[in-house]
Amino acid sequence: MNQLSKSNTKKNSQELKINQIKNKLKYGKKITYFENYLLKKYESTIDIDPENLSNYLLYFNSKEVKKPSLIEIIKHHKINIFMQFVAAILLVCSTNIFLRKAETVPTGYIGIPSLINIGFQGRLTPYLGLLLFALNIPLILGFIKQIKKSFLFLTVMFMIFQTAFGFIFFSHKINGDEQNPILIFLDNYLSFGALIKHEDLANGLVKGAVSPDKEWAIYLYGFIGAFLMGFSIAISWKFGGSTGGSDIIAYYFSTRTKRDVSKVMLLINAITLIIYIWIYIILKLKSPSIDPLLRARPIGGIMVSSLITTICYLFITSGTIRFLYPKYKKVLILIRVTNIERIKAYFKHINYWHHYSIITRINNNEQTEYCVRTVALLLEAKYLIRDIRKIDKTSWISISKLENTYGDFDTSKVD
């Protein structure tokens, strides 16, 4: 079968499916979310790829579209789910391979199970992932009506991957000194500085951490771990989900206030860090049953280098997220075209949600040119530019940063 025959067969199959969907609507039957997606895609008069459709053409009538099944949701979000899996692996590795050795103080929501584990003298270490997942359930239920469902779904997928990966590959045994073989390999062959091989609570030494006399390694582990942590969180956010816990709270407040996610997360983590340090000190020093000899360390059982690394970790993580996921960053887009009617038809077709202005001028060749001026979010701009370049290959487009803007701005397409 030649290429033309294959193309015709595919086109006929698509037309048959579209006709079946139209017949459903004709006889008053409901169609699924993704049947409506296919209908919108097929009826588009502009050649836009599926990635752009997902950002611009998903405007469905809830009265005629029934809710998709779980299988349909998973199929539609398969790429996002896979990226949540990748983000979960990176986060677990950053925590267990790097931040654990730097003994960074836990911040955000993840600090709660860590402090509970300290209260149980470390006996819950193998189950920290399960404990964190359980603590996230009431948080998810509390925000289920205030936050987008797809965001919560992908967040739950991330937490499932994180819990499973952490439990299988990085869990410690409850009794004895033996660890997971992966941790043993990493500690023996992929380590900077000397690691503590055995607990020595009399001198405030924690197994698996860097020896206090190798402070340079503590900073190195902390910086690498912070970057990987920020990278994993940014991936999770970029593909529609989050790492749960503080991220859910940050998502809620950032969408309400239209503030940068990284700034909200930095504020939450800084506040919880101060609270957790005091609780940590109380647990370590005030309770006679929990490592009382850790007073050998200068700050309530916490090494100064670890505390400095934790503070640096907050800013490195926040900066990485801000760089990779600038959610509310606005840009000025200038589009120079000769056929303004096609651009206007495109804006009308996608129900363009931002204001725009059109300036008419004569170029050096005495031809009429049109300049379209609009402000959009950076995350929207790349799709907008891609579409316009398809509509008018002779178009000229420039993007410039905007700072200190004031007033209401439609961010519904990224919220």
C-alpha positions in Angstrom: 0.0 0.0 0.0 1.5 3.3 -1.1 1.7 6.5 1.1 -1.3 8.1 -0.7 -3.5 5.0 0.0 -2.5 5.0 3.7 -3.4 8.7 4.0 -6.8 8.2 2.4 -7.6 5.2 4.6 -6.7 7.2 7.7 -8.7 10.2 6.5 -11.8 8.0 5.8 -11.5 6.3 9.2 -11.4 9.7 10.9 -14.4 11.0 8.9 -16.4 7.9 9.9 -15.6 8.5 13.5 -16.6 12.2 13.3 -19.9 11.3 11.6 -20.6 8.8 14.4 -20.1 11.6 17.0 -22.3 14.0 15.0 -25.0 11.4 14.8 -24.9 11.1 18.6 -25.4 14.9 19.0 -28.2 14.8 16.3 -30.3 12.4 18.3 -29.7 14.2 21.6 -27.2 11.8 23.1 -24.3 12.9 25.2 -20.7 12.5 23.9 -17.6 12.0 25.9 -15.0 14.6 26.8 -12.6 13.3 24.2 -15.2 12.7 21.5 -15.8 16.5 21.8 -12.0 17.0 21.7 -11.9 15.1 18.3 -14.8 17.0 17.0 -13.2 20.4 17.8 -9.9 19.2 16.3 -11.6 18.0 13.1 -13.7 21.1 12.6 -10.8 23.4 13.0 -10.2 25.5 9.9 -6.6 26.2 10.9 -3.8 23.6 10.9 -3.0 23.4 14.6 -1.2 20.4 16.1 -2.7 18.4 19.0 -0.4 20.0 21.6 -1.8 23.4 20.7 -5.3 22.1 20.7 -4.9 21.1 24.3 -4.0 24.7 25.2 -6.4 26.6 23.0 -9.4 24.6 21.8 -10.7 22.8 24.8 -13.9 24.9 25.2 -16.6 22.3 25.8 -20.3 22.6 26.7 -20.7 20.8 30.0 -24.4 20.1 29.3 -23.6 18.0 26.3 -20.4 16.4 27.4 -20.4 13.6 30.0 -17.5 13.0 32.4 -14.7 10.9 31.0 -13.9 7.5 32.5 -10.7 6.8 34.5 -9.3 4.9 31.5 -10.0 7.8 29.2 -8.3 10.2 31.7 -5.2 8.1 32.0 -5.0 7.7 28.2 -5.4 11.5 27.6 -2.8 12.3 30.3 -0.3 9.5 29.6 2.6 11.9 28.9 1.9 14.0 32.0 1.6 10.8 34.1 5.0 9.6 32.7 6.6 12.9 33.6 5.2 12.6 37.1 7.0 9.3 37.3 10.2 10.9 36.2 9.8 13.8 38.7 9.1 11.3 41.5 12.3 9.4 40.7 14.4 12.6 40.7 12.8 13.8 44.0 13.4 10.5 45.8 17.0 10.4 44.6 17.7 14.0 45.6 16.3 13.3 49.1 18.0 9.9 49.7 21.3 10.3 47.8 22.1 13.9 48.6 20.0 15.8 51.1 20.1 12.8 53.6 23.9 13.0 53.7 23.8 16.8 54.2 21.3 16.4 57.0 19.2 19.3 55.8 16.3 20.2 58.1 13.0 19.1 56.5 10.7 22.0 55.4 7.1 22.2 54.2 4.6 19.4 54.6 7.3 16.7 54.4 8.7 17.9 57.7 5.6 16.5 59.6 6.4 12.8 59.0 10.1 13.5 59.6 9.3 15.0 63.0 6.9 12.1 63.8 9.7 9.7 62.9 12.1 11.5 65.3 9.4 11.1 68.0 9.5 7.3 67.4 13.3 7.3 67.5 13.6 6.5 63.7 11.6 3.3 63.8 9.2 4.7 61.1 12.0 5.3 58.6 11.0 2.5 56.1 7.4 3.9 56.1 8.0 7.6 55.7 6.7 7.6 52.1 3.5 5.8 53.2 3.1 8.2 56.2 3.5 11.2 53.9 0.9 9.8 51.5 -1.5 9.3 54.4 -1.0 12.8 55.7 -1.7 14.2 52.2 -5.2 12.5 52.0 -7.0 15.0 54.3 -5.2 17.9 52.5 -6.4 16.7 49.1 -9.9 16.2 50.4 -9.9 19.7 52.0 -9.0 21.4 48.7 -10.8 19.1 46.2 -13.5 21.7 45.5 -11.1 24.7 45.3 -8.5 23.2 43.0 -8.6 21.8 39.5 -9.3 18.1 39.4 -6.6 17.3 36.8 -4.0 18.9 39.1 -5.1 16.8 42.1 -5.2 13.6 39.9 -1.7 14.1 38.6 -0.5 15.0 42.2 -1.9 11.7 43.5 -0.1 9.9 40.6 3.2 11.6 41.6 2.7 10.6 45.3 2.0 7.0 44.3 5.2 6.8 42.3 7.2 8.6 45.0 5.9 6.2 47.7 6.5 3.1 45.6 9.9 4.1 44.4 11.1 5.2 47.8 9.8 2.1 49.5 11.2 -0.4 47.0 14.6 1.2 46.3 15.6 3.3 49.3 13.9 1.8 52.5 16.0 0.8 55.5 15.4 -2.3 57.5 13.6 -1.8 60.8 16.1 -3.7 62.9 19.9 -3.9 62.6 22.4 -1.9 60.7 21.8 -3.5 57.2 20.4 -1.1 54.6 18.9 -1.4 51.2 21.7 -2.6 48.8 21.2 0.4 46.6 22.0 2.7 49.5 25.0 0.6 50.4 26.4 0.9 46.9 25.8 4.6 46.7 27.4 5.2 50.1 30.5 3.1 49.3 31.2 4.1 45.7 29.4 7.3 44.9 30.2 9.5 47.9 32.0 12.7 48.5 33.8 13.0 51.8 33.7 10.4 54.6 30.3 9.1 55.6 29.3 8.0 59.1 29.1 4.2 59.1 27.7 3.7 62.6 25.6 5.7 65.0 27.5 7.6 67.6 24.9 9.5 69.4 27.3 10.5 72.2 28.9 12.7 69.6 25.8 13.6 67.7 26.6 11.4 64.7 23.8 10.1 62.4 24.5 7.0 60.2 24.6 7.8 56.5 25.4 11.5 56.9 28.7 13.2 56.1 31.3 13.3 58.8 31.4 16.7 60.5 35.1 17.2 59.7 34.2 17.1 55.9 32.1 20.2 55.8 32.8 20.9 52.1 31.0 17.6 51.3 28.0 18.7 53.3 27.6 21.8 51.2 28.2 19.9 48.0 25.5 17.3 48.8 23.1 20.1 49.9 23.6 22.1 46.7 23.2 19.2 44.3 20.2 17.9 46.2 18.6 21.3 46.3 19.0 21.7 42.5 17.6 18.2 41.8 14.7 18.8 44.2 13.8 22.1 42.5 14.2 20.4 39.1 11.8 17.5 40.1 9.2 19.9 41.5 9.4 22.1 38.4 8.9 19.1 36.1 5.9 18.0 38.2 4.3 21.5 38.0 5.1 21.9 34.3 3.2 18.8 33.4 0.1 19.6 35.3 0.7 18.1 38.8 2.7 18.7 41.9 4.7 16.9 44.6 1.8 17.2 47.1 1.9 18.7 50.6 3.0 22.3 50.6 2.7 22.3 46.8 -1.1 22.0 47.1 -1.3 24.9 49.5 1.1 26.9 47.3 -1.1 26.2 44.2 -4.2 27.3 46.0 -2.7 30.6 47.2 -0.8 31.3 44.0 -3.9 30.9 41.8 -5.9 33.1 44.2 -3.3 35.9 44.4 -1.8 35.4 40.9 1.7 35.3 42.5 4.7 33.3 41.3 4.5 29.7 42.6 8.1 29.7 43.6 7.7 32.8 45.8 4.7 31.3 47.6 6.6 28.0 48.2 9.6 29.9 49.5 7.5 31.7 52.0 5.7 28.5 53.2 9.0 26.6 53.5 10.7 29.5 55.3 7.9 29.7 57.9 7.8 25.9 58.4 11.6 25.7 58.7 11.6 28.1 61.6 8.8 26.1 63.3 10.4 22.8 62.6 13.8 23.8 64.0 12.2 24.7 67.4 10.2 21.5 67.4 13.3 19.5 66.4 15.3 21.1 69.2 12.6 20.3 71.8 12.3 16.7 70.6 16.1 16.2 70.7 17.0 18.1 73.9 13.9 18.2 76.1 12.7 14.6 75.9 14.9 12.3 78.1 14.1 9.3 76.0 15.2 10.6 72.7 19.0 10.9 72.1 19.7 13.2 75.0 23.4 13.1 74.2 22.9 15.0 70.9 23.6 18.1 73.0 27.1 17.8 71.7 26.1 19.6 68.6 26.1 23.4 68.7 22.5 24.2 67.7 20.2 21.8 69.5 21.5 18.7 67.7 21.8 20.4 64.3 25.2 21.0 62.7 25.8 24.7 61.7 26.8 23.5 58.2 23.6 21.6 57.8 21.5 24.6 58.9 23.4 26.8 56.4 22.9 24.2 53.7 19.1 24.1 54.5 18.8 27.9 54.1 20.7 27.7 50.8 18.5 24.8 49.8 15.3 27.0 50.2 16.7 29.6 47.8 18.2 27.2 45.3 15.0 25.1 45.1 12.9 28.3 44.7 15.2 29.7 42.0 15.2 26.5 40.0 11.4 26.4 40.1 11.1 30.0 39.1 13.5 29.5 36.1 11.9 26.3 34.8 8.3 27.1 35.6 7.6 30.9 35.3 3.8 30.4 35.6 2.6 34.0 35.8 5.5 35.7 33.9 4.1 38.1 31.4 5.6 39.1 28.0 4.8 41.7 25.4 4.3 40.1 21.9 4.6 42.1 18.7 3.4 40.4 15.5 4.1 41.9 12.1 2.0 40.4 9.3 0.6 41.4 5.9 -2.6 39.4 6.0 -4.4 40.6 9.1 -7.7 38.9 8.3 -6.2 35.5 8.9 -4.8 36.5 12.3 -8.2 38.0 13.3 -9.9 34.9 12.2 -7.5 32.8 14.3 -8.1 34.9 17.4 -11.8 34.6 16.9 -11.5 30.8 16.3 -9.7 30.2 19.6 -11.7 32.8 21.5 -8.5 34.6 22.3 -8.7 35.7 26.0 -6.3 38.6 26.1 -6.7 42.2 24.7 -4.8 43.1 21.6 -4.4 46.1 19.3 -3.7 46.4 15.6 -1.6 49.2 14.1 -1.5 49.8 10.3 1.5 51.2 8.6 3.3 51.4 5.2 6.7 49.7 4.9 9.6 50.7 2.7 8.2 48.9 -0.3 4.9 50.9 0.1 3.1 47.8 1.1 0.5 47.8 3.9 1.7 46.1 7.1 -0.1 45.3 10.3 1.4 45.1 13.7 -0.5 43.2 16.4 0.3 44.1 20.0 -0.7 41.8 22.9 0.3 40.8 26.4 0.3 37.1 27.2 1.8 34.7 29.7 5.2 33.3 28.8 3.8 29.7 29.0 1.1 30.7 26.5 3.4 32.6 24.1 5.2 29.6 22.6 1.9 28.1 21.5 0.6 31.4 20.2 3.8 32.0 18.2 3.8 28.4 16.8 0.2 28.8 15.5 0.8 32.2 14.0 3.9 31.0 12.1 1.8 28.3 10.6 -0.9 30.7 9.6 1.5 33.3 8.1 5.0 32.0 7.4 6.1 35.6 6.5 5.2 36.9 9.9 7.8 38.6 12.1 7.4 38.2 15.9 9.2 39.7 18.8 8.9 39.0 22.6 10.0 41.3 25.4 9.8 41.0 29.2 7.3 42.9 31.2 7.9 44.0 34.8 5.6 45.4 37.5 2.3 45.1 35.7 -0.9 46.0 37.6 -4.6 45.2 37.2 -6.6 42.1 36.4 -5.2 39.6 33.9 -6.8 36.4 32.6 -4.7 33.4 33.8 -7.4 30.8 33.5 -5.6 28.8 30.8 -2.6 28.0 33.1 -4.5 27.7 36.4 
